[in-house]
Amino acid sequence: MKPELISFKLCPFVQKAVLTLLYKGVSYNIEYIDLENPPAWFNELSPLGKVPVLKVNNQILFESSVIVEYLDEVYAKPLHPTDPLIKAQNRSWMEFGNECLMNGFNLIIQPEKSGFNEQLEFLSKKMGQLEKQLGGKAFFNGDQISLVDLSFTPFFQRQKIISEIYPGLIDKNLYPKVSDWSQNLLTQDIVSASTVPEIEQLYSGMIKKSNGYLSTLMD
Ligand SMILES: N[C@@H](CCC(=O)N[C@@H](CS)C(=O)NCC(=O)O)C(=O)O
């Protein structure tokens, strides 16, 4: 039985799971729901009312990091380092990646310039912290791609779309390693298949619809 993801077309947390499945070459089903008007069955299914939910063998998993860890354990091509300490550190940075995603979302919904700038500062601080963690290799742990890399990919993809409206978020001069890392991740073959093809239009549409300060900078 194929694993099945319940998703929302723009959800970066679901994308983490899709990237993991694609990397491992696992065939899966995906069902999109409207999060603003979720079907009754979804409210029954999802304990926190959030996507992703993974259905596997008539069981339910929720929380994206738990889902990707499960997928990593049961399918070939491991994405976690084996050393327990490095693995645990990777898990910590995956949580950091989730915070970056929330920060990125808060950035686009801020109604006022002051709130937008505040979120920008939070994000800049996080990019500085990441810069110190990176060793200047292709991926977070070195030459080998890992779950940390896949966890940050949706964040960088969205920041790239935002940078078309507000340039310089991930400043190459300030954060050269983060900038190169982002580039390495976004050029992976699996990235384009990890979202719906119209992701950029949908994401820009969401920015516009949110009516925040960022939307006032759009053409
Ligand atoms: N910590 C959760 C976050 C998931 C999340 O926030 N998903 C959003 C969509 S991208 C959601 O379902 N929001 C609905 C809600 O909060 O009611 C995870 O990592 O899976």
The ligand as an ORCA input file, in Angstrom:
! r2SCAN-3c Opt
* xyz 0 1
  N       4.709     21.670     13.248
  C       3.903     21.269     12.120
  C       3.490     22.510     11.353
  C       2.522     22.175     10.217
  C       1.722     23.393      9.786
  O       1.769     24.473     10.402
  N       0.964     23.224      8.701
  C       0.091     24.290      8.274
  C       0.023     24.348      6.755
  S       1.560     24.757      6.009
  C      -1.318     23.985      8.736
  O      -1.783     22.869      8.577
  N      -2.022     24.986      9.274
  C      -3.372     24.831      9.668
  C      -3.628     25.370     11.028
  O      -2.675     25.772     11.715
  O      -4.792     25.371     11.418
  C       4.688     20.300     11.238
  O       5.932     20.394     11.235
  O       4.070     19.433     10.583
*
